[in-house]
Amino acid sequence: MLLTVTQAGLLAAELEARGFLAGVGKFILFVIIVLVVIGALLGFTVARRFGGRR
């Protein structure tokens, strides 16, 4: 019976860890997407500002 309780505890801990890592991964992906969008907007702004001076 003690072995069954230990197995259940390990399974719960593993599932909790996977959920936490998935949450962190989604957050990092969101941050990367936001940074790419901000970089693209800045790039277009700079290109439009300095592109017409040739």
C-alpha positions in Angstrom: 0.0 0.0 0.0 2.9 2.4 0.8 4.3 1.7 -2.7 1.0 2.7 -4.3 0.9 5.9 -2.4 4.5 6.7 -3.3 3.8 6.0 -7.0 0.7 8.3 -6.9 2.8 11.0 -5.3 5.5 10.7 -7.9 3.0 10.8 -10.7 1.3 13.9 -9.3 4.7 15.7 -8.9 5.6 14.8 -12.5 2.4 16.1 -13.9 2.7 19.3 -11.9 6.3 19.8 -13.1 5.3 19.2 -16.7 2.4 21.7 -16.4 4.8 24.3 -14.9 7.4 23.8 -17.6 4.7 24.1 -20.3 3.5 27.4 -18.7 7.1 28.7 -18.7 7.5 27.6 -22.3 4.3 29.4 -23.4 5.4 32.5 -21.6 8.8 32.5 -23.2 7.2 32.0 -26.6 4.9 34.9 -26.0 7.8 37.2 -25.0 9.7 36.2 -28.2 6.7 37.0 -30.4 6.2 40.4 -28.7 9.9 41.2 -29.2 9.8 40.2 -32.9 6.7 42.4 -33.4 8.3 45.4 -31.7 11.5 44.9 -33.7 9.6 44.7 -36.9 7.6 47.9 -36.1 10.8 49.8 -35.2 12.5 48.5 -38.4 9.7 49.7 -40.6 9.7 53.1 -38.9 13.4 53.5 -39.3 13.3 52.3 -42.9 10.5 54.7 -43.8 12.2 57.6 -42.0 15.7 57.2 -43.6 14.7 55.4 -46.8 13.5 58.6 -48.6 16.8 60.5 -48.2 18.7 58.9 -51.1 
